[in-house]
Amino acid sequence: MASPLRFELTTPVLDDRPVYVSGNFCGWHPNLDSLRLWPTGPGCYALDLPAEVELPDVLEYKFTRGGWDQAELDLAGDVPPNRVSHQKTGVLRAVVPHWRWFGLAYNPHFLPKLGMIDEEFAVPQLQTTRRVRVLVPYDYENTDKRYPVLYLHDGQNLIGAGSAYGSWEIDRRLAVLASRHHHELIVVAIDHGAENRLIEFTPDRTMAGTGEGRKYLDFVACTLKPAIDALFRTEPGTAHTGIGGSSLGGLISLYAGLVYPTVFGRLLIFSPSLWLSRTVFTTAARGRIPAGTKWYLYGGESESASMVPGLKRFVDALRKPPQQQRMAIQLTTNPQGTHSESCWGNEFPAAVEWLFY
C-alpha cells in the first residue's frame, strides 16, 4: 500500500494560531480538524493526510490559520495563487512567509510610527525646501536600540495611498516584515521636487541636459543624514546606511553608491533610468567601492526591452575593478514586472531582507 501524502510546512511567523491545509480535495473548508497540521518544532508543522481522503489528479491547496481571513500570503503580504501538485504520495514541503491577520494583510499593531514630519526641510544645496517624513519601528519607543537607516526618494509615492501614480505602501510592507521580526529599520522618505525632479535626479550631463543630482546627493549625505543621526537612535556607519528608489530615483541611488561609497553601503535600486545617463557605466567601472557593500537591483522584463539588459551591463561594469568583486550584488528580474509603484512595493520586503538581514 502506498504511503499517505505528507504535508510539511515552515513559517517564520510564530504565533498561537493553529495551521490547516485546505483545497479542492475537501471542498475548500479552511479549518477541518482532520486536516490540521501539528507542530514539529518552532515554526514547523506536519500532517499525514488521512487515508480516507481521496485526492484529485491535480491537487490545488493552500494553508490557513483557521479561516480564509487568516490564509497564507506571499513575502510582500499579497495573495498568492493556489499551490498545485500532482503528487498523491510522498512529502509536499512548503514555506509560508506571511499570513492574513483576521481579514487584514498585516497586524495593525506592527505598523511603523511616523517619527517626524517636516514640511519644509531646508535644502541649501538647491536653495529650496522639501517635505521629509521618517518612519520608525512600531516598538521604537520601547527599546534603547540603534537602527540602520534607509533613505528613499519620491516620498510622495511611498506611504499610505501615495499619489496619483500609486504607492509602494512601505508602511504596510514594514508591518508585514515585523511579523517575522525584520522591521528594525528607520525609513526616511524624501519628497521629490515636482517639476524639478528630472534635474535633481540626474547627475552631471545627461541626454536630458545638465542635472543637479550631485547637489541633491550632497543634501542627503551632508545635510539630511547628520540631522537624522542627531534626532534618532541610528547606526550611522556605512554598513547600516542605505539609499534607494525607482526609475529616476533608482538612477540617482546608483550614483549615491558610486559618489558616496563610504556613506551609503546598502543600495536598493529598482528599475533605474540607465538609458538617460551617459556616464553611469564608466563611473561604475572606475569605482572604488568598499568590500562589504551590498547592492540589490531589480527590473521588470515588461518595462522595456532595454531594462534587464541594461541592469546586467551595469552589474558587469560594477564588478570590473578587482577590488569591487568583493561586493555582494543581487540582481532580481520579474518577467511580468511593469514600471509601476505596485511592482516596486511588492519587491520592497525582499530587498530590505536581503540588504539588512
C-alpha positions, 0 to 999 in steps of 0.5 A: 500500500502506498504511503499517505501524502505528507504535508510539511510546512515552515513559517517564520511567523510564530504565533498561537494560531493553529495551521490547516491545509485546505483545497479542492480535495475537501471542498475548500473548508479552511479549518477541518480538524482532520486536516490540521497540521501539528507542530514539529518544532518552532515554526514547523508543522506536519500532517499525514493526510488521512487515508480516507481522503481521496485526492484529485489528479491535480491537487490545488491547496493552500494553508490557513490559520483557521479561516480564509481571513487568516490564509497564507500570503506571499513575502510582500503580504499579497495573495498568492495563487493556489499551490498545485501538485500532482503528487498523491504520495510522498512529502509536499514541503512548503514555506509560508512567509506571511499570513492574513491577520483576521481579514487584514494583510498585516497586524495593525499593531506592527505598523511603523510610527511616523517619527517626524514630519517636516514640511519644509526641510531646508535644502541649501544645496538647491536653495529650496525646501522639501517635505521629509517624513521618517518612519520608525519601528512600531516598538521604537519607543520601547527599546534603547536600540540603534537602527540602520537607516534607509533613505528613499526618494519620491516620498510622495509615492511611498506611504499610505495611498501615495499619489496619483501614480500609486504607492509602494505602501512601505508602511504596510510592507514594514508591518508585514516584515515585523511579523517575522521580526525584520522591521528594525529599520528607520525609513526616511522618505524624501519628497521629490521636487515636482517639476524639478525632479528630472534635474535633481535626479540626474547627475552631471550631463545627461541626454536630458541636459545638465542635472543637479543630482550631485547637489541633491546627493550632497543634501542627503549625505551632508545635510539630511543624514547628520540631522537624522543621526542627531534626532534618532537612535541610528547606526550611522556607519556605512554598513547600516546606511542605505539609499534607494528608489525607482526609475529616476530615483533608482538612477540617482541611488546608483550614483549615491553608491558610486559618489558616496561609497563610504556613506551609503553601503546598502543600495536598493535600486529598482528599475533605474533610468540607465538609458538617460545617463551617459556616464553611469557605466564608466563611473561604475567601472572606475569605482572604488567601492568598499568590500562589504557593500551590498547592492540589490537591483531589480527590473521588470522584463515588461518595462522595456526591452532595454531594462534587464539588459541594461541592469546586467551591463551595469552589474558587469561594469560594477564588478570590473575593478578587482577590488569591487568583486568583493561586493555582494550584488543581487540582481532580481528580474520579474518577467511580468514586472511593469514600471509601476509603484505596485511592482516596486512595493511588492519587491520592497520586503525582499530587498530590505531582507536581503540588504539588512538581514 
